[in-house]
């Protein structure tokens, strides 16, 4: 249990807390702003270029222009956040004459976020809000655990994910207008045949699909026979023949009359699940190779170890298993009740969520939770059950960011390590160099906890700044 709050305010000059490396508020604010500008430009240049390349189309002059303007606008947004944060800390102390707990970090961050978010493009505000709200939710939970208000729930992220994905998949199956990015992710995993458009479509007769399959199989067999003489002893060719035989056998199995997919249920369940499993393995291995690229250049012998690590299949088991269980449950329900319905998405999603145990991840669980809450609210607004609240996204973004900055200053042990490193890099280490000794009057053991975080994240507060 942490110590109880002992004081609500303290009197000290800005130099004793906010910028101990200089006695000038202007110099400290300018220094933080310039470093934030440099780091922000580096971050958003990388982000926008990757997004630009992932479009996989020939760029036009207009595309290049939009990308450059996007980089500059996002850079201005993030760098102004850093500049104005320091500005508001010193400004509030001069106005009020002393530091209060809310003015140490929370209120300056709220004001800086409010002034910065209006610079960013409106289309990116919701995405930024979801990102910081995700981390803020986890941070609030950690703060409560640290204070002893409640205890962590074993596999809690699995329960959150299960309920959230059930809501999202229900909307996926019941709504026709699906512009949100989350629906593209769901379509990749559960398949396009689970969308509501296919509920009203007449399903092709299984016999027709099978006939087409057998026709294509016969044509394939003829071409195989022509080439078999040349590849009689080829293991690769035999493997291909075996693969074709297995696929055609799966397609020839029975299919539920209410199922919207072509071919058999067995083919529908297994074929894409194996494909998604393969994508998961390749993605996980590729990510590890990218993250450890420099290390592998120094020690190439580690390549085998990185590729064949056991945890490389965890993501694949989750994705492939989720897709397979969801489709299996959906097909069983359609066969049992002899009809298709969007309500089947709920039990199918809950059962498939068991696979999240193989890859439990707070970020994924909370992202799905916030997306589910967002779509539930939007649906309630559309049905006129609740009023539309303008600027809610902006308010939530500012509040979540302010909470994270408050935690970084007063309770850094409760902040996610990755976000601490992000703040550390953007501020050039100033977030760690800000003196926590005056903050010990609040009774939260701030300076002691900061040292633990610095050791854990391999960062330091022993830095020198020009201004």
C-alpha positions in Angstrom: 0.0 0.0 0.0 1.4 3.5 -0.9 1.5 6.2 1.7 -1.6 8.3 2.0 -1.9 11.8 0.5 -0.2 14.1 3.0 -0.4 17.5 1.2 -2.3 19.0 -1.7 0.2 21.7 -2.7 3.8 23.0 -2.2 5.5 26.3 -2.8 8.6 26.3 -4.9 10.1 28.1 -8.0 9.8 26.3 -11.4 13.5 25.5 -11.3 13.1 23.3 -8.3 10.7 21.0 -10.1 9.9 21.6 -13.8 13.4 22.5 -15.2 16.2 22.0 -12.7 18.8 22.2 -15.5 18.0 25.9 -16.1 16.6 28.9 -14.2 14.8 30.3 -17.3 11.2 29.2 -18.0 11.6 30.5 -21.6 14.8 28.6 -22.2 13.3 25.3 -20.8 10.2 25.6 -22.8 12.1 26.4 -26.0 14.5 23.5 -25.5 11.7 21.0 -25.0 9.8 22.4 -28.0 12.8 22.1 -30.3 13.6 18.5 -29.3 9.9 17.5 -29.6 9.9 19.0 -33.1 12.9 17.0 -34.1 11.7 13.7 -32.7 8.1 14.3 -33.9 9.3 14.8 -37.5 11.3 11.6 -37.3 8.4 9.6 -35.9 5.8 10.9 -38.4 8.1 10.7 -41.4 8.5 7.0 -40.7 4.8 6.4 -40.0 3.5 8.2 -43.1 6.1 6.7 -45.5 5.2 3.2 -44.3 1.5 3.9 -44.7 2.3 5.4 -48.2 4.2 2.3 -49.3 1.5 -0.1 -48.0 -1.0 1.3 -50.5 0.8 -0.6 -53.2 -0.1 1.7 -56.0 1.7 4.1 -58.3 1.9 7.4 -56.4 0.6 10.6 -58.0 1.8 14.1 -57.3 -1.3 14.7 -55.3 -0.5 11.6 -53.1 3.0 12.9 -52.5 1.7 16.3 -51.6 -0.9 14.9 -49.2 1.8 12.8 -47.5 4.2 15.7 -47.1 1.5 17.9 -45.7 0.3 15.1 -43.4 3.9 14.7 -42.0 4.2 18.5 -41.4 0.7 18.8 -39.8 1.2 15.8 -37.4 4.7 17.0 -36.5 3.3 20.4 -35.6 0.6 18.7 -33.5 3.0 16.5 -31.4 5.8 19.1 -31.1 3.3 21.8 -29.9 2.1 19.3 -27.3 5.6 19.2 -25.8 6.2 22.9 -26.1 2.9 24.0 -24.6 3.1 21.4 -21.8 6.2 23.0 -20.3 4.7 26.5 -21.0 1.5 25.7 -19.1 3.4 24.3 -16.1 5.3 27.5 -15.6 2.4 29.7 -16.5 0.0 28.1 -14.0 2.6 28.4 -11.2 3.1 32.1 -11.9 -0.6 32.7 -11.9 -1.4 30.6 -8.7 1.8 31.4 -6.9 2.5 27.7 -6.0 2.1 24.2 -7.3 -1.0 22.2 -6.6 -1.4 18.5 -7.3 -3.5 19.0 -10.5 -1.2 21.8 -11.8 1.9 19.7 -11.4 1.1 17.8 -14.6 -2.6 16.9 -15.2 -4.0 20.4 -15.9 -1.0 21.6 -18.0 -1.2 18.4 -20.1 -5.0 18.8 -20.5 -4.5 22.4 -21.7 -1.6 21.5 -24.0 -3.5 18.5 -25.5 -6.6 20.7 -26.1 -4.5 23.4 -27.9 -2.6 20.7 -29.9 -5.4 18.4 -31.0 -7.0 21.1 -33.0 -3.9 21.3 -35.2 -4.1 17.6 -36.1 -6.3 16.4 -38.9 -9.9 15.7 -37.9 -9.7 12.2 -39.5 -6.9 11.2 -37.1 -8.4 12.5 -33.9 -10.5 9.4 -33.2 -7.5 7.1 -33.9 -5.4 9.2 -31.4 -8.2 9.1 -28.9 -8.5 5.4 -29.0 -4.7 4.9 -28.7 -4.3 7.1 -25.5 -7.6 5.9 -24.0 -6.4 2.3 -24.4 -3.2 3.1 -22.4 -5.1 5.3 -19.9 -7.6 2.5 -19.1 -4.7 0.2 -18.3 -3.0 2.9 -16.3 -6.1 3.6 -14.2 -6.4 -0.1 -13.4 -2.8 -0.3 -12.3 -3.3 2.8 -10.1 -6.2 1.1 -8.4 -4.2 -2.2 -7.9 -1.2 -0.2 -6.5 -3.5 1.5 -4.0 -5.0 -1.8 -2.9 -8.6 -1.0 -4.1 -8.9 -4.3 -6.0 -6.8 -7.2 -7.2 -6.0 -8.2 -10.8 -8.4 -10.8 -12.3 -6.6 -13.8 -13.7 -7.1 -13.9 -17.5 -9.0 -10.7 -17.3 -7.9 -9.6 -20.8 -9.5 -12.7 -22.2 -12.9 -11.9 -20.7 -12.6 -8.3 -22.0 -11.6 -9.4 -25.5 -14.4 -12.1 -25.6 -17.2 -9.7 -24.8 -15.9 -6.9 -27.0 -15.3 -9.1 -30.1 -18.8 -10.6 -29.6 -20.3 -7.1 -29.9 -18.1 -6.2 -32.8 -18.9 -9.4 -34.8 -22.6 -8.9 -34.1 -22.4 -5.5 -35.7 -20.2 -7.0 -38.5 -23.0 -9.4 -39.3 -26.0 -7.1 -38.9 -24.9 -3.8 -40.4 -24.5 -3.0 -44.1 -22.6 0.2 -43.8 -19.2 -0.8 -42.4 -16.7 2.0 -43.0 -14.7 1.5 -39.7 -11.2 0.0 -40.0 -12.1 -2.6 -37.4 -14.4 -4.3 -39.9 -11.6 -4.8 -42.3 -9.7 -6.6 -39.6 -12.7 -8.8 -38.8 -13.3 -9.6 -42.5 -9.7 -10.8 -42.8 -10.1 -13.2 -39.9 -13.7 -14.6 -40.1 -14.1 -14.2 -43.9 -16.4 -12.2 -46.1 -19.1 -14.9 -46.1 -20.0 -14.0 -42.6 -21.2 -10.5 -43.5 -24.8 -9.5 -43.6 -24.8 -9.2 -47.4 -24.6 -12.9 -47.7 -27.6 -13.5 -45.4 -29.9 -12.2 -48.1 -28.1 -13.8 -51.0 -29.2 -17.1 -52.3 -26.5 -19.7 -51.7 -25.3 -21.5 -54.7 -26.4 -25.1 -54.7 -23.7 -27.3 -53.2 -23.9 -29.6 -56.2 -23.0 -26.8 -58.6 -20.0 -25.8 -56.6 -18.9 -29.4 -56.3 -19.5 -29.9 -60.1 -17.3 -26.9 -60.9 -14.8 -28.2 -58.4 -14.7 -31.7 -60.0 -14.5 -30.2 -63.5 -11.6 -28.0 -62.6 -10.1 -31.0 -60.8 -10.5 -33.2 -63.9 -8.8 -30.5 -66.1 -6.1 -30.3 -63.5 -5.6 -34.1 -63.5 -5.3 -34.1 -67.3 -2.5 -31.4 -67.1 -0.9 -33.4 -64.3 -0.9 -36.6 -66.4 0.9 -34.8 -69.3 3.6 -33.6 -66.9 3.7 -36.7 -64.7 6.2 -38.5 -67.0 8.6 -35.7 -66.6 8.1 -35.3 -62.9 7.5 -39.0 -62.0 10.1 -39.0 -59.2 9.7 -35.4 -58.1 8.8 -35.1 -54.4 7.6 -31.6 -54.9 5.2 -32.7 -57.6 3.9 -35.5 -55.5 3.3 -33.1 -52.7 1.3 -30.9 -55.0 -0.9 -33.8 -56.1 -1.5 -34.8 -52.5 -2.4 -31.2 -51.7 -4.9 -31.1 -54.6 -6.4 -34.4 -53.5 -6.9 -33.2 -49.9 -8.5 -29.9 -51.0 -10.8 -31.6 -53.5 -11.8 -34.2 -50.9 -12.6 -31.4 -48.4 -14.7 -29.6 -51.0 -16.7 -32.7 -51.7 -17.8 -33.1 -48.1 -21.4 -32.1 -47.0 -22.5 -28.5 -46.8 -25.2 -27.0 -44.6 -28.2 -25.8 -46.6 -28.2 -22.5 -44.7 -24.5 -21.9 -45.0 -23.6 -19.0 -47.3 -20.1 -20.2 -48.2 -19.2 -22.3 -51.3 -18.1 -25.9 -51.1 -18.3 -27.9 -47.9 -18.2 -26.7 -44.2 -15.0 -28.7 -43.6 -13.2 -26.9 -46.4 -14.6 -23.5 -45.2 -13.4 -24.1 -41.7 -10.0 -25.7 -42.3 -8.7 -24.1 -45.5 -8.7 -20.4 -44.4 -7.8 -21.3 -40.8 -4.6 -22.9 -42.0 -3.9 -19.9 -44.3 -4.4 -17.4 -41.4 -2.2 -19.6 -39.2 0.5 -19.4 -41.8 0.1 -15.6 -42.1 0.4 -15.3 -38.3 3.7 -17.3 -38.2 5.2 -15.3 -41.0 4.1 -12.0 -39.5 5.5 -12.9 -36.1 8.8 -14.1 -37.5 9.2 -11.1 -39.8 8.5 -8.7 -36.9 11.2 -10.3 -34.8 13.7 -10.2 -37.6 13.0 -6.5 -38.1 13.2 -5.6 -34.4 16.5 -7.6 -34.0 18.0 -6.7 -37.4 21.0 -4.9 -35.9 21.7 -7.7 -33.5 21.5 -10.3 -36.2 24.0 -8.4 -38.3 26.5 -8.6 -35.5 25.7 -12.2 -34.7 24.2 -14.0 -37.8 24.3 -17.4 -35.9 21.3 -16.1 -33.9 19.1 -16.2 -37.0 18.1 -19.9 -36.5 17.3 -19.2 -32.8 15.1 -16.2 -33.7 13.2 -18.1 -36.4 12.5 -21.3 -34.4 11.5 -19.7 -31.1 8.5 -21.5 -29.6 6.5 -18.3 -29.0 6.5 -17.5 -32.8 3.4 -19.6 -33.1 1.4 -18.0 -30.3 -0.1 -15.3 -32.5 -0.8 -17.8 -35.3 -2.5 -20.2 -32.9 -4.7 -17.3 -31.7 -5.6 -16.0 -35.2 -6.0 -19.4 -36.9 -7.7 -20.9 -33.9 -10.2 -18.0 -33.6 -11.0 -18.2 -37.3 -11.5 -22.0 -37.2 -13.6 -22.1 -34.0 -15.8 -19.1 -35.1 -16.6 -20.8 -38.4 -17.1 -24.2 -36.8 -19.6 -22.8 -34.3 -21.4 -20.7 -36.9 -21.8 -23.7 -39.3 -23.0 -26.0 -36.4 -25.6 -23.4 -35.4 -26.8 -23.0 -39.0 -27.1 -26.8 -39.4 -28.9 -27.2 -36.1 -31.5 -24.5 -36.6 -31.7 -24.8 -40.4 -31.3 -21.0 -40.9 -28.7 -18.3 -40.7 -28.9 -15.4 -38.3 -26.6 -12.6 -37.2 -27.3 -13.5 -33.6 -25.0 -16.6 -34.1 -22.1 -14.2 -34.1 -22.3 -13.8 -30.3 -21.9 -17.5 -29.2 -19.5 -18.1 -32.0 -17.3 -15.2 -30.9 -17.4 -16.1 -27.2 -16.3 -19.7 -28.0 -13.6 -18.6 -30.4 -12.2 -16.2 -27.9 -10.8 -19.1 -25.9 -7.9 -19.0 -28.3 -6.9 -15.6 -27.0 -5.3 -17.5 -24.1 -2.5 -18.4 -26.5 -1.7 -14.7 -27.1 -3.1 -12.6 -24.2 -2.4 -9.0 -24.9 -3.8 -6.0 -23.0 -3.4 -3.7 -25.9 -5.4 -5.8 -28.2 -8.1 -6.5 -25.6 -8.5 -2.8 -24.7 -8.5 -1.7 -28.3 -11.4 -4.1 -29.1 -13.1 -2.9 -25.9 -12.9 0.8 -26.9 -14.0 0.0 -30.5 -17.0 -1.9 -29.2 -17.9 1.0 -26.9 -17.5 3.4 -29.7 -19.8 1.5 -32.1 -22.4 0.8 -29.4 -22.5 4.6 -28.7 -22.7 5.4 -32.4 -25.5 2.9 -32.8 -27.4 4.4 -29.9 -27.0 7.9 -31.4 -28.3 6.6 -34.8 -31.4 5.1 -33.1 -31.9 8.4 -31.2 -31.6 6.6 -27.8 -28.9 9.0 -26.6 -27.9 12.5 -27.8 -24.9 13.1 -29.8 -22.1 14.8 -27.8 -20.0 17.1 -29.9 -16.3 17.3 -29.1 -16.5 14.2 -26.9 -13.6 12.6 -28.8 -11.4 15.7 -28.2 -12.4 15.8 -24.5 -11.6 12.1 -24.0 -8.3 12.5 -25.8 -7.3 15.4 -23.6 -8.4 13.7 -20.4 -6.6 10.4 -21.2 -3.4 12.2 -22.2 -3.5 14.3 -19.0 -3.9 11.2 -16.9 -0.9 9.6 -18.6 1.2 12.7 -18.0 0.0 12.9 -14.4 1.1 9.3 -13.9 4.4 9.8 -15.7 5.3 12.6 -13.2 3.7 11.4 -9.9 3.3 7.7 -10.3 5.7 6.5 -13.0 5.6 2.9 -11.7 2.0 2.6 -12.9 2.7 3.8 -16.5 3.2 1.3 -19.3 7.0 1.0 -20.0 6.6 1.5 -23.7 4.8 4.8 -23.2 7.4 5.9 -20.7 10.1 5.4 -23.3 8.0 7.3 -25.8 7.7 10.3 -23.5 11.4 10.0 -22.7 12.4 10.1 -26.3 10.1 12.9 -27.4 11.2 15.0 -24.5 14.9 14.2 -24.9 15.0 12.7 -21.4 13.5 15.8 -19.7 10.5 13.8 -18.4 13.0 11.9 -16.3 15.2 14.9 -15.4 12.3 16.9 -13.9 12.9 16.8 -10.1 10.6 14.5 -8.2 12.0 15.5 -4.8 9.5 18.4 -4.2 6.6 16.0 -5.2 7.4 13.7 -2.3 5.2 16.0 -0.1 2.2 14.4 -1.7 3.1 11.1 0.0 3.3 9.0 -3.1 7.0 8.1 -2.9 7.5 9.6 -6.3 11.3 10.0 -6.4 11.8 6.4 -5.1 9.4 5.0 -7.7 11.1 7.0 -10.5 14.4 5.3 -9.8 12.8 1.9 -10.1 11.3 2.9 -13.4 14.6 4.2 -14.7 16.3 0.9 -13.9 13.5 -1.1 -15.4 13.4 0.9 -18.7 17.2 1.4 -18.8 16.7 5.2 -19.0 18.5 7.9 -16.9 17.8 11.2 -15.2 21.5 12.2 -15.2 21.3 14.3 -18.4 22.7 17.8 -19.3 20.8 20.2 -21.5 22.0 23.3 -23.3 18.8 25.0 -22.5 
